[in-house]
Amino acid sequence: MHWINKDFYPTKDKTIEKLISDIKIEEITALLEPSVGKANIVDYIVEKSKNIRSYRKITLDIDCIEIDPNLRYIVQGKGYRVVHDDFLTYHTMKAYSHIIANFPFSDGDKHLKKSLDMLEMSGGKLR
């Protein structure tokens, strides 16, 4: 498949492992992936949550945002909830416990600032 989106760089499993190595999956109450791509990070977290033995069932509340309509279609086809198309114009009252992302290179600074602003109120974690 040929991608025209210059900001689409799928995150590899080894990178995701490093990205979330200090996060306990069972502590994720509400996750936002603001530039989900084809959902490599979300796929990894969902799969990892299946392998956790816990006294309570882990239920992941995951919201995804993706600007590329082709990638949104892939993410929705996997059954994930896509809540918006452009993170920089996304407004919500929802408090996320975690924002985990591989930001697009062209607007990474803007995505970082918006993520920090969103988490300032909730006290959530950013990776």
CNS distance restraints for C-alpha pairs under 8 A (distance, minus, plus):
assign (resid   3 and name CA) (resid   8 and name CA) 7.55 0.50 0.50
assign (resid   5 and name CA) (resid  68 and name CA) 7.42 0.50 0.50
assign (resid   7 and name CA) (resid 104 and name CA) 4.99 0.50 0.50
assign (resid   7 and name CA) (resid 105 and name CA) 5.99 0.50 0.50
assign (resid   7 and name CA) (resid 106 and name CA) 6.75 0.50 0.50
assign (resid   8 and name CA) (resid  37 and name CA) 6.59 0.50 0.50
assign (resid   8 and name CA) (resid 104 and name CA) 6.97 0.50 0.50
assign (resid   9 and name CA) (resid  37 and name CA) 7.91 0.50 0.50
assign (resid  10 and name CA) (resid  37 and name CA) 6.83 0.50 0.50
assign (resid  10 and name CA) (resid  38 and name CA) 7.36 0.50 0.50
assign (resid  10 and name CA) (resid  40 and name CA) 6.80 0.50 0.50
assign (resid  11 and name CA) (resid  15 and name CA) 6.51 0.50 0.50
assign (resid  11 and name CA) (resid  16 and name CA) 6.71 0.50 0.50
assign (resid  11 and name CA) (resid  40 and name CA) 6.16 0.50 0.50
assign (resid  11 and name CA) (resid  41 and name CA) 6.86 0.50 0.50
assign (resid  11 and name CA) (resid 102 and name CA) 6.97 0.50 0.50
assign (resid  12 and name CA) (resid  16 and name CA) 6.33 0.50 0.50
assign (resid  12 and name CA) (resid  40 and name CA) 7.45 0.50 0.50
assign (resid  13 and name CA) (resid  17 and name CA) 6.09 0.50 0.50
assign (resid  13 and name CA) (resid  40 and name CA) 7.79 0.50 0.50
assign (resid  13 and name CA) (resid  41 and name CA) 7.95 0.50 0.50
assign (resid  13 and name CA) (resid  44 and name CA) 7.30 0.50 0.50
assign (resid  14 and name CA) (resid  18 and name CA) 6.50 0.50 0.50
assign (resid  15 and name CA) (resid  19 and name CA) 6.06 0.50 0.50
assign (resid  16 and name CA) (resid  20 and name CA) 6.16 0.50 0.50
assign (resid  16 and name CA) (resid  41 and name CA) 6.35 0.50 0.50
assign (resid  16 and name CA) (resid  44 and name CA) 7.54 0.50 0.50
assign (resid  17 and name CA) (resid  21 and name CA) 5.57 0.50 0.50
assign (resid  19 and name CA) (resid 127 and name CA) 6.22 0.50 0.50
assign (resid  20 and name CA) (resid 127 and name CA) 7.03 0.50 0.50
assign (resid  23 and name CA) (resid  27 and name CA) 7.55 0.50 0.50
assign (resid  24 and name CA) (resid  28 and name CA) 7.27 0.50 0.50
assign (resid  25 and name CA) (resid  45 and name CA) 7.33 0.50 0.50
assign (resid  25 and name CA) (resid  48 and name CA) 7.67 0.50 0.50
assign (resid  25 and name CA) (resid  49 and name CA) 6.23 0.50 0.50
assign (resid  26 and name CA) (resid  49 and name CA) 7.49 0.50 0.50
assign (resid  26 and name CA) (resid  58 and name CA) 6.26 0.50 0.50
assign (resid  28 and name CA) (resid  60 and name CA) 7.02 0.50 0.50
assign (resid  28 and name CA) (resid  97 and name CA) 6.02 0.50 0.50
assign (resid  28 and name CA) (resid  98 and name CA) 6.48 0.50 0.50
assign (resid  29 and name CA) (resid  60 and name CA) 6.57 0.50 0.50
assign (resid  29 and name CA) (resid  61 and name CA) 6.29 0.50 0.50
assign (resid  29 and name CA) (resid  96 and name CA) 7.40 0.50 0.50
assign (resid  29 and name CA) (resid  97 and name CA) 5.77 0.50 0.50
assign (resid  29 and name CA) (resid  98 and name CA) 7.83 0.50 0.50
assign (resid  30 and name CA) (resid  60 and name CA) 6.93 0.50 0.50
assign (resid  30 and name CA) (resid  61 and name CA) 4.86 0.50 0.50
assign (resid  30 and name CA) (resid  62 and name CA) 6.00 0.50 0.50
assign (resid  30 and name CA) (resid  63 and name CA) 7.82 0.50 0.50
assign (resid  30 and name CA) (resid  95 and name CA) 7.37 0.50 0.50
assign (resid  30 and name CA) (resid  96 and name CA) 4.82 0.50 0.50
assign (resid  30 and name CA) (resid  97 and name CA) 5.16 0.50 0.50
assign (resid  30 and name CA) (resid  98 and name CA) 6.41 0.50 0.50
assign (resid  31 and name CA) (resid  60 and name CA) 7.60 0.50 0.50
assign (resid  31 and name CA) (resid  61 and name CA) 6.11 0.50 0.50
assign (resid  31 and name CA) (resid  62 and name CA) 4.75 0.50 0.50
assign (resid  31 and name CA) (resid  63 and name CA) 6.20 0.50 0.50
assign (resid  31 and name CA) (resid  96 and name CA) 5.73 0.50 0.50
assign (resid  31 and name CA) (resid  97 and name CA) 6.18 0.50 0.50
assign (resid  31 and name CA) (resid  98 and name CA) 4.91 0.50 0.50
assign (resid  31 and name CA) (resid  99 and name CA) 5.73 0.50 0.50
assign (resid  31 and name CA) (resid 100 and name CA) 7.32 0.50 0.50
assign (resid  32 and name CA) (resid  62 and name CA) 5.92 0.50 0.50
assign (resid  32 and name CA) (resid  63 and name CA) 4.88 0.50 0.50
assign (resid  32 and name CA) (resid  64 and name CA) 5.88 0.50 0.50
assign (resid  32 and name CA) (resid  65 and name CA) 7.85 0.50 0.50
assign (resid  32 and name CA) (resid  96 and name CA) 6.58 0.50 0.50
assign (resid  32 and name CA) (resid  98 and name CA) 6.43 0.50 0.50
assign (resid  32 and name CA) (resid  99 and name CA) 4.79 0.50 0.50
assign (resid  32 and name CA) (resid 100 and name CA) 6.54 0.50 0.50
assign (resid  33 and name CA) (resid  42 and name CA) 7.43 0.50 0.50
assign (resid  33 and name CA) (resid  62 and name CA) 7.64 0.50 0.50
assign (resid  33 and name CA) (resid  63 and name CA) 6.39 0.50 0.50
assign (resid  33 and name CA) (resid  64 and name CA) 4.94 0.50 0.50
assign (resid  33 and name CA) (resid  65 and name CA) 6.33 0.50 0.50
assign (resid  33 and name CA) (resid  99 and name CA) 5.92 0.50 0.50
assign (resid  33 and name CA) (resid 100 and name CA) 5.48 0.50 0.50
assign (resid  33 and name CA) (resid 101 and name CA) 5.49 0.50 0.50
assign (resid  34 and name CA) (resid  64 and name CA) 5.86 0.50 0.50
assign (resid  34 and name CA) (resid  65 and name CA) 4.66 0.50 0.50
assign (resid  34 and name CA) (resid  66 and name CA) 6.69 0.50 0.50
assign (resid  34 and name CA) (resid  87 and name CA) 5.65 0.50 0.50
assign (resid  34 and name CA) (resid  99 and name CA) 7.49 0.50 0.50
assign (resid  34 and name CA) (resid 100 and name CA) 7.77 0.50 0.50
assign (resid  34 and name CA) (resid 101 and name CA) 6.41 0.50 0.50
assign (resid  34 and name CA) (resid 103 and name CA) 7.79 0.50 0.50
assign (resid  35 and name CA) (resid  64 and name CA) 7.32 0.50 0.50
assign (resid  35 and name CA) (resid  65 and name CA) 5.56 0.50 0.50
assign (resid  35 and name CA) (resid  66 and name CA) 5.12 0.50 0.50
assign (resid  35 and name CA) (resid  67 and name CA) 7.40 0.50 0.50
assign (resid  35 and name CA) (resid  87 and name CA) 7.20 0.50 0.50
assign (resid  35 and name CA) (resid 101 and name CA) 6.38 0.50 0.50
assign (resid  35 and name CA) (resid 102 and name CA) 6.80 0.50 0.50
assign (resid  35 and name CA) (resid 103 and name CA) 6.10 0.50 0.50
assign (resid  35 and name CA) (resid 104 and name CA) 7.13 0.50 0.50
assign (resid  36 and name CA) (resid  40 and name CA) 7.58 0.50 0.50
assign (resid  36 and name CA) (resid  41 and name CA) 7.50 0.50 0.50
assign (resid  36 and name CA) (resid  42 and name CA) 7.68 0.50 0.50
assign (resid  36 and name CA) (resid  64 and name CA) 5.97 0.50 0.50
assign (resid  36 and name CA) (resid  65 and name CA) 5.94 0.50 0.50
assign (resid  36 and name CA) (resid  66 and name CA) 5.57 0.50 0.50
assign (resid  36 and name CA) (resid  75 and name CA) 7.89 0.50 0.50
assign (resid  36 and name CA) (resid 101 and name CA) 7.16 0.50 0.50
assign (resid  36 and name CA) (resid 102 and name CA) 7.84 0.50 0.50
assign (resid  37 and name CA) (resid  66 and name CA) 6.26 0.50 0.50
assign (resid  37 and name CA) (resid  68 and name CA) 7.83 0.50 0.50
assign (resid  37 and name CA) (resid  71 and name CA) 5.71 0.50 0.50
assign (resid  37 and name CA) (resid  72 and name CA) 7.46 0.50 0.50
assign (resid  37 and name CA) (resid  75 and name CA) 7.70 0.50 0.50
assign (resid  38 and name CA) (resid  71 and name CA) 5.51 0.50 0.50
assign (resid  38 and name CA) (resid  72 and name CA) 7.44 0.50 0.50
assign (resid  38 and name CA) (resid  74 and name CA) 6.08 0.50 0.50
assign (resid  38 and name CA) (resid  75 and name CA) 5.63 0.50 0.50
assign (resid  39 and name CA) (resid  43 and name CA) 5.82 0.50 0.50
assign (resid  39 and name CA) (resid  75 and name CA) 6.10 0.50 0.50
assign (resid  40 and name CA) (resid  44 and name CA) 6.15 0.50 0.50
assign (resid  41 and name CA) (resid  45 and name CA) 6.29 0.50 0.50
assign (resid  41 and name CA) (resid 100 and name CA) 7.77 0.50 0.50
assign (resid  41 and name CA) (resid 101 and name CA) 7.50 0.50 0.50
assign (resid  42 and name CA) (resid  46 and name CA) 6.05 0.50 0.50
assign (resid  43 and name CA) (resid  47 and name CA) 6.08 0.50 0.50
assign (resid  44 and name CA) (resid  48 and name CA) 6.07 0.50 0.50
assign (resid  45 and name CA) (resid  49 and name CA) 6.08 0.50 0.50
assign (resid  46 and name CA) (resid  50 and name CA) 6.60 0.50 0.50
assign (resid  46 and name CA) (resid  60 and name CA) 7.59 0.50 0.50
assign (resid  47 and name CA) (resid  51 and name CA) 7.02 0.50 0.50
assign (resid  48 and name CA) (resid  52 and name CA) 6.92 0.50 0.50
assign (resid  49 and name CA) (resid  58 and name CA) 6.93 0.50 0.50
assign (resid  54 and name CA) (resid  58 and name CA) 7.81 0.50 0.50
assign (resid  62 and name CA) (resid  80 and name CA) 7.46 0.50 0.50
assign (resid  62 and name CA) (resid  81 and name CA) 6.91 0.50 0.50
assign (resid  63 and name CA) (resid  80 and name CA) 7.51 0.50 0.50
assign (resid  63 and name CA) (resid  81 and name CA) 5.52 0.50 0.50
assign (resid  63 and name CA) (resid  82 and name CA) 6.00 0.50 0.50
assign (resid  63 and name CA) (resid  83 and name CA) 6.11 0.50 0.50
assign (resid  64 and name CA) (resid  80 and name CA) 7.19 0.50 0.50
assign (resid  64 and name CA) (resid  81 and name CA) 5.99 0.50 0.50
assign (resid  64 and name CA) (resid  82 and name CA) 4.60 0.50 0.50
assign (resid  64 and name CA) (resid  83 and name CA) 5.97 0.50 0.50
assign (resid  64 and name CA) (resid  84 and name CA) 7.37 0.50 0.50
assign (resid  65 and name CA) (resid  72 and name CA) 7.86 0.50 0.50
assign (resid  65 and name CA) (resid  82 and name CA) 5.55 0.50 0.50
assign (resid  65 and name CA) (resid  83 and name CA) 5.95 0.50 0.50
assign (resid  65 and name CA) (resid  84 and name CA) 5.10 0.50 0.50
assign (resid  65 and name CA) (resid  85 and name CA) 5.42 0.50 0.50
assign (resid  65 and name CA) (resid  86 and name CA) 6.54 0.50 0.50
assign (resid  65 and name CA) (resid  87 and name CA) 6.22 0.50 0.50
assign (resid  66 and name CA) (resid  71 and name CA) 6.93 0.50 0.50
assign (resid  66 and name CA) (resid  72 and name CA) 5.68 0.50 0.50
assign (resid  66 and name CA) (resid  82 and name CA) 7.48 0.50 0.50
assign (resid  66 and name CA) (resid  84 and name CA) 6.97 0.50 0.50
assign (resid  66 and name CA) (resid  85 and name CA) 4.94 0.50 0.50
assign (resid  66 and name CA) (resid  86 and name CA) 6.28 0.50 0.50
assign (resid  66 and name CA) (resid  87 and name CA) 7.47 0.50 0.50
assign (resid  67 and name CA) (resid  71 and name CA) 7.96 0.50 0.50
assign (resid  67 and name CA) (resid  72 and name CA) 7.30 0.50 0.50
assign (resid  67 and name CA) (resid  85 and name CA) 4.49 0.50 0.50
assign (resid  67 and name CA) (resid  86 and name CA) 5.03 0.50 0.50
assign (resid  67 and name CA) (resid  87 and name CA) 7.73 0.50 0.50
assign (resid  68 and name CA) (resid  72 and name CA) 6.16 0.50 0.50
assign (resid  68 and name CA) (resid  85 and name CA) 7.52 0.50 0.50
assign (resid  69 and name CA) (resid  73 and name CA) 6.19 0.50 0.50
assign (resid  69 and name CA) (resid  85 and name CA) 7.98 0.50 0.50
assign (resid  70 and name CA) (resid  74 and name CA) 6.59 0.50 0.50
assign (resid  71 and name CA) (resid  75 and name CA) 6.27 0.50 0.50
assign (resid  72 and name CA) (resid  76 and name CA) 6.06 0.50 0.50
assign (resid  72 and name CA) (resid  82 and name CA) 7.25 0.50 0.50
assign (resid  72 and name CA) (resid  85 and name CA) 7.96 0.50 0.50
assign (resid  73 and name CA) (resid  77 and name CA) 6.01 0.50 0.50
assign (resid  74 and name CA) (resid  78 and name CA) 6.45 0.50 0.50
assign (resid  75 and name CA) (resid  79 and name CA) 6.78 0.50 0.50
assign (resid  75 and name CA) (resid  80 and name CA) 5.89 0.50 0.50
assign (resid  75 and name CA) (resid  81 and name CA) 7.98 0.50 0.50
assign (resid  75 and name CA) (resid  82 and name CA) 7.53 0.50 0.50
assign (resid  76 and name CA) (resid  80 and name CA) 5.26 0.50 0.50
assign (resid  76 and name CA) (resid  81 and name CA) 6.55 0.50 0.50
assign (resid  76 and name CA) (resid  82 and name CA) 6.68 0.50 0.50
assign (resid  84 and name CA) (resid  90 and name CA) 6.53 0.50 0.50
assign (resid  85 and name CA) (resid  90 and name CA) 7.98 0.50 0.50
assign (resid  86 and name CA) (resid  90 and name CA) 6.29 0.50 0.50
assign (resid  87 and name CA) (resid 111 and name CA) 7.35 0.50 0.50
assign (resid  88 and name CA) (resid 110 and name CA) 7.47 0.50 0.50
assign (resid  88 and name CA) (resid 111 and name CA) 6.74 0.50 0.50
assign (resid  88 and name CA) (resid 114 and name CA) 7.09 0.50 0.50
assign (resid  95 and name CA) (resid 118 and name CA) 7.81 0.50 0.50
assign (resid  95 and name CA) (resid 119 and name CA) 7.49 0.50 0.50
assign (resid  95 and name CA) (resid 121 and name CA) 7.62 0.50 0.50
assign (resid  95 and name CA) (resid 122 and name CA) 5.34 0.50 0.50
assign (resid  95 and name CA) (resid 124 and name CA) 7.92 0.50 0.50
assign (resid  96 and name CA) (resid 119 and name CA) 6.97 0.50 0.50
assign (resid  96 and name CA) (resid 122 and name CA) 6.59 0.50 0.50
assign (resid  96 and name CA) (resid 124 and name CA) 6.12 0.50 0.50
assign (resid  97 and name CA) (resid 119 and name CA) 7.83 0.50 0.50
assign (resid  97 and name CA) (resid 122 and name CA) 6.99 0.50 0.50
assign (resid  97 and name CA) (resid 123 and name CA) 7.23 0.50 0.50
assign (resid  97 and name CA) (resid 124 and name CA) 4.24 0.50 0.50
assign (resid  97 and name CA) (resid 125 and name CA) 6.20 0.50 0.50
assign (resid  98 and name CA) (resid 124 and name CA) 5.25 0.50 0.50
assign (resid  98 and name CA) (resid 125 and name CA) 4.72 0.50 0.50
assign (resid  98 and name CA) (resid 126 and name CA) 5.81 0.50 0.50
assign (resid  98 and name CA) (resid 127 and name CA) 7.79 0.50 0.50
assign (resid  99 and name CA) (resid 115 and name CA) 7.08 0.50 0.50
assign (resid  99 and name CA) (resid 124 and name CA) 7.55 0.50 0.50
assign (resid  99 and name CA) (resid 125 and name CA) 6.34 0.50 0.50
assign (resid  99 and name CA) (resid 126 and name CA) 4.91 0.50 0.50
assign (resid  99 and name CA) (resid 127 and name CA) 6.38 0.50 0.50
assign (resid 100 and name CA) (resid 126 and name CA) 5.86 0.50 0.50
assign (resid 100 and name CA) (resid 127 and name CA) 4.73 0.50 0.50
assign (resid 101 and name CA) (resid 127 and name CA) 6.34 0.50 0.50
assign (resid 103 and name CA) (resid 107 and name CA) 7.54 0.50 0.50
assign (resid 103 and name CA) (resid 108 and name CA) 5.20 0.50 0.50
assign (resid 103 and name CA) (resid 111 and name CA) 6.58 0.50 0.50
assign (resid 103 and name CA) (resid 112 and name CA) 7.68 0.50 0.50
assign (resid 104 and name CA) (resid 108 and name CA) 5.32 0.50 0.50
assign (resid 107 and name CA) (resid 111 and name CA) 6.26 0.50 0.50
assign (resid 108 and name CA) (resid 112 and name CA) 6.02 0.50 0.50
assign (resid 109 and name CA) (resid 113 and name CA) 6.24 0.50 0.50
assign (resid 110 and name CA) (resid 114 and name CA) 6.17 0.50 0.50
assign (resid 111 and name CA) (resid 115 and name CA) 6.06 0.50 0.50
assign (resid 112 and name CA) (resid 116 and name CA) 6.18 0.50 0.50
assign (resid 113 and name CA) (resid 117 and name CA) 6.11 0.50 0.50
assign (resid 114 and name CA) (resid 118 and name CA) 6.13 0.50 0.50
assign (resid 115 and name CA) (resid 119 and name CA) 6.20 0.50 0.50
assign (resid 115 and name CA) (resid 126 and name CA) 7.38 0.50 0.50
assign (resid 116 and name CA) (resid 120 and name CA) 5.97 0.50 0.50
assign (resid 116 and name CA) (resid 126 and name CA) 7.46 0.50 0.50
assign (resid 117 and name CA) (resid 121 and name CA) 7.42 0.50 0.50
assign (resid 118 and name CA) (resid 122 and name CA) 7.26 0.50 0.50
assign (resid 119 and name CA) (resid 123 and name CA) 5.36 0.50 0.50
assign (resid 119 and name CA) (resid 124 and name CA) 5.10 0.50 0.50
assign (resid 119 and name CA) (resid 125 and name CA) 7.01 0.50 0.50
assign (resid 119 and name CA) (resid 126 and name CA) 7.75 0.50 0.50
assign (resid 120 and name CA) (resid 124 and name CA) 7.38 0.50 0.50
